[in-house]
Amino acid sequence: MDKLSPSHLPASTRRTFLALAGGLSLGGVLAACGGDSGGLDTGGGGKPTLKQWYHLYGEAGTEQAVKNYAKSYPAVNVEVQWTPGDYTSKLSSGLLSDSGPDVFECGIDGQFSVDMVKSGQVVPLDDIVGAVRGDYTDSDIKSTSVGGKVYGVKIVDDTGFLYYRKSMLQQAGVRPPATMDELIDAAKALTRDSVKGLFIGNDAGVTPAFGGGALLGPVLWMAGTDYLTSDNKVGFATAEAKDAFTKLRALAGGGSLLLGAPTDWWDPSAFTQGLAAMQWCGLWALPKIQQALGDDFGIVPWPALSPTVGKPSTFLGGWASFVSAKSRNVAAAKDFTKWLWVDNKQNQEDFNLSYGFHVPPRKSLAESAQKLRAGVAAEALKIFNQYAVPFNPMWTQKMRTAYADAATAIVRQNADITSSLATAKAAVDAELARLAS
């Protein structure tokens, strides 16, 4: 990608960035706004008008591309709104009335949640996804579904890797780590002079403010669990999760982590400038890393807790297109969404791979895309398909805050693991009870 930005961060983190930035070009993916005036606004040549919101991209050419897509749609006029600043707050306000968005994008990493469904803000899209549902991964379907119904059409898939410098690992006699103990040992062995072994964020991976919190998911996934279990019970209070937090705290306290870097985990500068031999970062950084380091890097998923517990993992992020239940022309909004993000594979590939670097959500498109068929990019697609963990829309912001507070206390303040997670569990249980009522 040409320009890195917090658009690739979880939605809750990105809100902080965009608010601080005052609307500078820091963000990066689609957001929609809609609602035609009076139900059938015919101010544009006798055709209805839909409003579509995107949030501000940091990738050059993206805004013009989506405006061109909209302009080429023959059935209705589509007004694209490019939304700087705190997109989440603006979207929340816009969805309260029929003057808000008809079609909008939402982040599949905490921005879309069960509360949007319970409050009647979005409509099911099973009818427009149905014929090609099998061409999406199960993870993409899960991340856009509540109660067995699909509410979003995935438009961008993002993911992350543990990037490592081949030459540095070779000099230190270190293999790419496959378990947490191997990662701790490798980070120590690679820490030399002005080079630290590993960069996972200036917060040691656990504080979601200011772009952090990169390991809040992986610390659980590596232990074979998740924020919530498959039946929506607390998943982070298991013995294995406690062991994982013990390992992460040991890593953070071992003197091998880079802290105080000029940018955070989402930007590869610390890695490309040789400040760290390994870094957890996103797929979006791959072109920039390749430009800086040539063939002197490789990628692996986040390692498993041990050879027998858990498995390697990475996150499934990205964005999906939704239709507002308040739209005055829901049928037209659904037709447009189907035309652009289900039927129009040419534009889908263009959007994912011509401006930034993402995985097209349609499996057939990802498999055929030339830019993903060779070298490290092909390995990235393989890791994504095998190890990406979807976000559960049942995980609300209150749950995330309670869990992140516990993780920060454990890793950065040496708090008791059992009691900290128990406090978070009580808060999450209360939220689950609210959702069930």
C-alpha positions as CSV (number, residue, x, y, z in Angstrom):
1,M,0.0,0.0,0.0
2,D,1.2,3.5,-0.7
3,K,0.2,5.0,2.6
4,L,-0.3,3.3,6.0
5,S,-3.0,4.4,8.3
6,P,-5.2,3.5,11.3
7,S,-7.9,2.4,8.8
8,H,-6.4,-1.1,9.3
9,L,-6.8,-1.0,13.1
10,P,-9.8,-2.2,15.0
11,A,-12.6,0.3,14.7
12,S,-12.5,1.2,18.4
13,T,-8.8,2.1,18.2
14,R,-9.2,3.9,14.9
15,R,-11.8,6.2,16.5
16,T,-9.2,7.6,18.8
17,F,-6.8,8.2,16.0
18,L,-9.3,10.0,13.8
19,A,-10.5,12.2,16.6
20,L,-6.9,13.2,17.4
21,A,-6.1,13.8,13.8
22,G,-9.0,16.2,13.3
23,G,-9.9,14.7,10.0
24,L,-6.4,14.3,8.5
25,S,-6.0,11.5,6.0
26,L,-5.3,8.7,8.5
27,G,-8.0,6.2,7.8
28,G,-8.7,3.7,5.2
29,V,-11.8,1.9,4.1
30,L,-15.3,2.3,3.0
31,A,-18.2,3.9,4.9
32,A,-21.7,4.5,3.7
33,C,-24.4,6.9,4.2
34,G,-27.7,6.9,2.5
35,G,-31.3,7.6,2.3
36,D,-32.9,9.2,-0.8
37,S,-34.9,12.3,-0.1
38,G,-38.6,11.5,0.2
39,G,-38.1,7.9,-0.6
40,L,-37.5,8.5,-4.4
41,D,-35.3,11.5,-4.8
42,T,-35.4,12.0,-8.6
43,G,-33.2,15.1,-8.6
44,G,-30.7,13.3,-10.8
45,G,-32.2,12.7,-14.2
46,G,-35.4,11.1,-13.0
47,K,-33.6,8.3,-11.2
48,P,-33.7,7.6,-7.4
49,T,-30.7,8.7,-5.4
50,L,-28.9,6.6,-2.8
51,K,-26.2,7.9,-0.4
52,Q,-23.2,5.8,0.3
53,W,-20.7,6.6,3.0
54,Y,-17.0,5.6,3.1
55,H,-14.7,6.5,5.8
56,L,-11.5,8.3,4.9
57,Y,-8.9,6.2,3.2
58,G,-5.1,6.8,3.4
59,E,-4.6,4.9,0.1
60,A,-4.1,7.2,-2.9
61,G,-6.7,6.7,-5.6
62,T,-9.3,4.9,-3.5
63,E,-11.8,7.8,-3.2
64,Q,-11.8,8.4,-7.0
65,A,-12.2,4.6,-7.6
66,V,-15.3,4.3,-5.4
67,K,-16.8,7.4,-7.0
68,N,-16.2,5.8,-10.4
69,Y,-17.9,2.6,-9.4
70,A,-20.9,4.5,-8.2
71,K,-21.1,6.6,-11.3
72,S,-21.1,3.5,-13.5
73,Y,-24.2,2.0,-11.8
74,P,-27.1,2.5,-14.2
75,A,-30.1,1.9,-12.0
76,V,-29.9,4.8,-9.6
77,N,-27.8,7.9,-8.8
78,V,-25.3,7.1,-6.0
79,E,-23.9,10.0,-4.0
80,V,-20.6,8.9,-2.3
81,Q,-19.7,10.6,1.0
82,W,-16.1,10.4,2.0
83,T,-16.2,10.8,5.8
84,P,-13.2,12.3,7.6
85,G,-12.8,12.4,11.4
86,D,-14.6,10.1,13.8
87,Y,-16.5,7.9,11.4
88,T,-18.0,5.6,14.0
89,S,-19.7,8.5,15.8
90,K,-20.9,10.0,12.6
91,L,-22.3,6.7,11.4
92,S,-24.0,6.1,14.7
93,S,-25.8,9.4,14.4
94,G,-26.6,8.9,10.7
95,L,-28.3,5.5,11.3
96,L,-30.8,7.0,13.7
97,S,-33.0,8.5,10.9
98,D,-33.9,8.2,7.3
99,S,-31.7,11.2,6.4
100,G,-28.6,9.0,7.1
101,P,-27.0,6.3,5.0
102,D,-28.7,4.0,2.6
103,V,-25.6,1.9,2.1
104,F,-22.6,2.1,4.4
105,E,-19.5,0.2,5.4
106,C,-18.7,-1.1,8.8
107,G,-15.5,-2.5,10.3
108,I,-15.6,-6.2,11.1
109,D,-13.5,-5.9,14.2
110,G,-15.8,-4.4,16.8
111,Q,-17.6,-1.7,14.9
112,F,-20.4,-4.0,13.7
113,S,-22.0,-5.7,16.7
114,V,-25.1,-7.4,17.8
115,D,-26.4,-4.1,19.2
116,M,-26.8,-2.8,15.6
117,V,-29.1,-5.7,14.9
118,K,-31.0,-5.5,18.2
119,S,-31.7,-1.8,17.7
120,G,-33.0,-2.4,14.1
121,Q,-30.3,-0.4,12.3
122,V,-29.5,-2.9,9.6
123,V,-31.4,-5.3,7.3
124,P,-30.5,-9.0,6.5
125,L,-28.7,-9.5,3.2
126,D,-29.0,-13.3,2.9
127,D,-31.1,-12.9,-0.3
128,I,-28.3,-11.0,-2.1
129,V,-25.5,-13.2,-0.7
130,G,-27.3,-16.5,-1.1
131,A,-26.2,-17.7,-4.5
132,V,-22.5,-17.1,-3.8
133,R,-22.4,-17.7,-0.1
134,G,-20.1,-20.7,-0.6
135,D,-17.6,-18.4,-2.3
136,Y,-16.9,-16.6,1.0
137,T,-14.9,-18.2,3.8
138,D,-16.9,-19.4,6.8
139,S,-15.0,-16.8,8.8
140,D,-16.2,-14.0,6.7
141,I,-19.8,-15.2,7.0
142,K,-19.4,-15.6,10.8
143,S,-18.1,-12.0,11.2
144,T,-21.1,-10.5,9.4
145,S,-23.8,-12.7,10.9
146,V,-26.0,-12.5,14.0
147,G,-28.6,-15.1,14.9
148,G,-28.0,-17.1,11.7
149,K,-28.7,-14.1,9.4
150,V,-26.1,-12.3,7.2
151,Y,-26.2,-8.6,7.6
152,G,-23.0,-7.5,5.7
153,V,-21.3,-8.2,2.4
154,K,-17.6,-8.4,3.0
155,I,-15.7,-6.0,0.7
156,V,-12.1,-6.1,2.2
157,D,-10.2,-8.7,4.2
158,D,-7.2,-7.7,6.2
159,T,-4.9,-9.8,8.3
160,G,-1.5,-9.8,10.0
161,F,1.8,-11.7,10.3
162,L,4.9,-11.9,12.4
163,Y,7.5,-10.5,10.0
164,Y,11.1,-11.5,10.5
165,R,14.5,-10.5,9.0
166,K,16.0,-13.6,7.4
167,S,19.5,-12.4,7.7
168,M,19.2,-11.5,11.4
169,L,17.7,-14.8,12.3
170,Q,20.4,-16.6,10.3
171,Q,23.2,-14.7,12.0
172,A,21.7,-15.5,15.5
173,G,21.1,-19.2,14.6
174,V,17.4,-18.7,15.2
175,R,14.4,-20.3,13.4
176,P,11.1,-18.6,12.7
177,P,9.2,-19.3,16.0
178,A,6.3,-21.8,16.0
179,T,5.6,-21.7,19.8
180,M,5.5,-19.0,22.4
181,D,8.6,-20.3,24.1
182,E,10.5,-20.3,20.8
183,L,9.3,-16.7,20.3
184,I,10.6,-15.6,23.8
185,D,13.9,-17.3,23.2
186,A,14.2,-15.9,19.6
187,A,13.5,-12.3,20.8
188,K,16.2,-12.6,23.4
189,A,18.8,-14.0,21.0
190,L,18.0,-11.4,18.4
191,T,18.4,-8.4,20.8
192,R,21.8,-6.9,20.1
193,D,23.2,-3.4,20.6
194,S,20.6,-1.0,19.1
195,V,18.4,-3.8,17.7
196,K,15.6,-5.3,19.8
197,G,14.3,-8.8,19.0
198,L,10.6,-8.0,18.6
199,F,8.1,-5.1,18.2
200,I,4.5,-5.8,19.0
201,G,3.5,-2.2,19.7
202,N,4.6,0.5,22.2
203,D,2.0,-0.9,24.7
204,A,3.4,-4.5,24.6
205,G,0.4,-5.4,22.6
206,V,-2.4,-5.0,25.2
207,T,-3.7,-1.5,25.5
208,P,-6.2,-0.6,22.8
209,A,-5.9,3.2,23.1
210,F,-3.7,5.1,20.6
211,G,-3.4,2.2,18.1
212,G,-2.3,-0.5,20.5
213,G,-3.9,-3.8,21.6
214,A,-2.5,-5.8,18.8
215,L,-2.2,-9.0,20.8
216,L,-5.5,-9.0,22.7
217,G,-6.8,-11.6,20.3
218,P,-3.6,-13.7,19.6
219,V,-2.9,-14.2,23.3
220,L,-6.2,-16.1,23.5
221,W,-6.1,-17.8,20.1
222,M,-2.6,-19.2,20.7
223,A,-4.1,-20.9,23.8
224,G,-6.9,-22.5,21.8
225,T,-9.7,-20.2,23.0
226,D,-11.3,-16.8,22.1
227,Y,-12.9,-13.8,23.6
228,L,-16.2,-15.8,23.6
229,T,-16.8,-19.5,23.0
230,S,-18.9,-20.8,20.2
231,D,-21.9,-20.8,22.4
232,N,-21.2,-17.2,23.5
233,K,-19.7,-17.8,27.0
234,V,-16.6,-16.2,28.4
235,G,-13.5,-17.8,26.7
236,F,-10.6,-15.9,28.3
237,A,-10.7,-17.3,31.8
238,T,-9.4,-20.8,31.0
239,A,-6.2,-22.3,32.5
240,E,-4.7,-22.2,29.0
241,A,-5.5,-18.5,28.6
242,K,-3.9,-17.8,32.0
243,D,-0.8,-19.7,30.9
244,A,-0.8,-17.6,27.7
245,F,-0.9,-14.4,29.7
246,T,2.0,-15.7,31.8
247,K,4.1,-16.2,28.7
248,L,3.1,-12.8,27.3
249,R,4.1,-11.1,30.5
250,A,7.4,-12.9,30.5
251,L,8.0,-11.7,26.9
252,A,7.1,-8.1,27.9
253,G,9.4,-8.1,30.9
254,G,12.4,-9.8,29.3
255,G,14.0,-6.7,27.8
256,S,13.7,-7.9,24.2
257,L,10.7,-5.9,23.2
258,L,11.1,-2.6,21.3
259,L,9.1,0.1,23.2
260,G,8.9,3.8,22.4
261,A,9.2,3.4,18.6
262,P,8.3,6.5,16.5
263,T,5.2,4.7,15.1
264,D,3.1,1.8,16.4
265,W,2.7,-1.8,15.3
266,W,0.5,-1.0,12.3
267,D,3.4,0.8,10.6
268,P,6.4,-1.3,9.5
269,S,9.0,1.5,9.9
270,A,10.6,0.0,13.0
271,F,11.1,-3.2,11.1
272,T,12.3,-1.8,7.9
273,Q,14.7,0.6,9.7
274,G,16.3,-2.2,11.6
275,L,15.1,-1.3,15.0
276,A,13.6,-4.7,15.5
277,A,14.4,-8.1,14.0
278,M,10.8,-9.2,14.1
279,Q,7.5,-7.3,14.1
280,W,3.8,-8.1,14.3
281,C,2.2,-6.1,11.5
282,G,-0.5,-6.2,8.9
283,L,-0.8,-7.5,5.3
284,W,-1.1,-3.9,4.2
285,A,2.5,-3.3,5.1
286,L,3.9,-6.1,2.8
287,P,4.5,-3.9,-0.3
288,K,6.4,-1.3,1.8
289,I,8.5,-4.0,3.5
290,Q,9.3,-5.7,0.2
291,Q,10.3,-2.4,-1.3
292,A,12.7,-1.7,1.7
293,L,14.1,-5.1,2.3
294,G,13.8,-7.1,-1.0
295,D,13.9,-10.8,-0.2
296,D,15.4,-10.4,3.3
297,F,12.2,-11.1,5.2
298,G,9.7,-13.8,5.8
299,I,6.3,-14.2,7.5
300,V,4.7,-16.6,9.9
301,P,1.4,-16.5,11.9
302,W,1.4,-15.7,15.6
303,P,2.8,-18.9,17.3
304,A,0.9,-21.4,19.3
305,L,1.2,-21.6,23.1
306,S,3.0,-24.9,22.9
307,P,3.4,-27.9,20.6
308,T,0.4,-29.5,22.1
309,V,-1.8,-26.5,23.2
310,G,-3.4,-24.0,20.8
311,K,-2.4,-23.3,17.3
312,P,-0.9,-20.5,15.2
313,S,-3.2,-17.7,14.5
314,T,-3.8,-14.3,12.9
315,F,-6.7,-11.8,12.8
316,L,-9.5,-11.5,10.3
317,G,-10.2,-7.8,9.9
318,G,-11.5,-5.6,7.1
319,W,-14.8,-4.1,6.1
320,A,-18.3,-5.0,4.9
321,S,-21.1,-3.2,3.2
322,F,-24.5,-2.9,5.0
323,V,-27.9,-1.5,4.2
324,S,-29.6,0.8,6.7
325,A,-33.0,-0.2,7.9
326,K,-33.9,3.5,7.9
327,S,-33.3,3.8,4.2
328,R,-36.3,5.1,2.3
329,N,-35.4,2.7,-0.5
330,V,-34.1,-0.5,1.0
331,A,-34.7,-2.5,-2.2
332,A,-32.7,-0.2,-4.3
333,A,-29.9,-0.1,-1.7
334,K,-29.7,-3.9,-1.6
335,D,-29.7,-4.0,-5.4
336,F,-26.8,-1.6,-5.5
337,T,-24.9,-3.5,-2.9
338,K,-25.3,-6.7,-4.8
339,W,-24.2,-5.2,-8.0
340,L,-21.0,-3.7,-6.6
341,W,-19.9,-6.2,-3.9
342,V,-21.4,-9.5,-5.0
343,D,-21.6,-9.4,-8.9
344,N,-18.9,-7.0,-9.9
345,K,-15.7,-9.0,-9.4
346,Q,-13.6,-6.6,-11.5
347,N,-14.3,-3.7,-9.2
348,Q,-13.8,-5.9,-6.1
349,E,-10.3,-6.9,-7.3
350,D,-9.5,-3.4,-8.2
351,F,-10.5,-2.1,-4.8
352,N,-8.5,-4.6,-2.9
353,L,-5.3,-4.7,-4.9
354,S,-4.9,-1.6,-7.0
355,Y,-4.5,1.0,-4.3
356,G,-3.7,-0.8,-1.1
357,F,-2.9,-4.5,-0.4
358,H,-5.8,-6.6,0.9
359,V,-7.3,-10.1,0.3
360,P,-10.5,-10.0,-1.9
361,P,-13.2,-11.7,0.2
362,R,-14.5,-13.9,-2.6
363,K,-12.4,-17.1,-2.5
364,S,-12.5,-17.5,-6.2
365,L,-11.2,-14.0,-6.7
366,A,-8.4,-14.3,-4.1
367,E,-7.3,-17.5,-5.7
368,S,-7.1,-16.0,-9.2
369,A,-5.7,-12.6,-8.4
370,Q,-2.2,-12.4,-9.9
371,K,-0.8,-10.3,-7.1
372,L,-1.5,-13.1,-4.6
373,R,-0.3,-16.0,-6.6
374,A,3.5,-16.0,-6.0
375,G,6.2,-15.4,-3.4
376,V,5.4,-13.9,0.0
377,A,2.0,-12.7,-1.1
378,A,1.0,-16.3,-1.9
379,E,2.3,-17.4,1.6
380,A,0.3,-14.6,3.1
381,L,-2.9,-15.8,1.5
382,K,-2.2,-19.4,2.7
383,I,-1.7,-18.2,6.3
384,F,-4.8,-16.1,6.1
385,N,-7.0,-19.0,4.8
386,Q,-5.6,-21.4,7.4
387,Y,-5.3,-19.4,10.5
388,A,-7.4,-16.2,10.4
389,V,-9.8,-15.9,13.3
390,P,-13.1,-14.0,12.7
391,F,-14.4,-11.4,15.1
392,N,-17.6,-12.3,16.9
393,P,-20.3,-9.6,16.6
394,M,-21.5,-10.6,20.1
395,W,-18.4,-9.0,21.5
396,T,-19.5,-5.5,22.5
397,Q,-17.4,-2.4,23.3
398,K,-18.1,-2.8,27.0
399,M,-16.8,-6.4,26.9
400,R,-13.7,-5.3,25.0
401,T,-12.9,-2.5,27.5
402,A,-13.3,-4.9,30.5
403,Y,-11.0,-7.5,28.9
404,A,-8.4,-5.0,27.7
405,D,-8.2,-3.4,31.2
406,A,-7.5,-6.8,32.6
407,A,-4.9,-7.6,30.0
408,T,-3.1,-4.3,30.5
409,A,-3.0,-4.8,34.3
410,I,-1.6,-8.3,33.9
411,V,1.1,-7.6,31.3
412,R,2.2,-4.1,32.2
413,Q,1.4,-3.8,35.9
414,N,2.1,-7.4,37.0
415,A,-1.4,-7.8,38.4
416,D,-2.7,-11.1,39.5
417,I,-3.8,-13.0,36.5
418,T,-6.7,-15.0,38.0
419,S,-8.3,-12.1,39.8
420,S,-7.9,-9.7,36.9
421,L,-9.5,-12.1,34.5
422,A,-12.3,-12.8,37.0
423,T,-13.1,-9.1,37.2
424,A,-13.3,-8.9,33.4
425,K,-15.4,-12.1,33.3
426,A,-18.0,-10.6,35.6
427,A,-18.3,-7.5,33.4
428,V,-18.7,-9.6,30.3
429,D,-21.2,-11.9,31.9
430,A,-23.3,-8.9,32.7
431,E,-23.2,-7.7,29.1
432,L,-24.2,-11.2,27.9
433,A,-27.1,-11.2,30.3
434,R,-28.2,-7.8,28.9
435,L,-28.1,-9.1,25.3
436,A,-30.1,-12.2,26.3
437,S,-32.8,-10.2,28.0
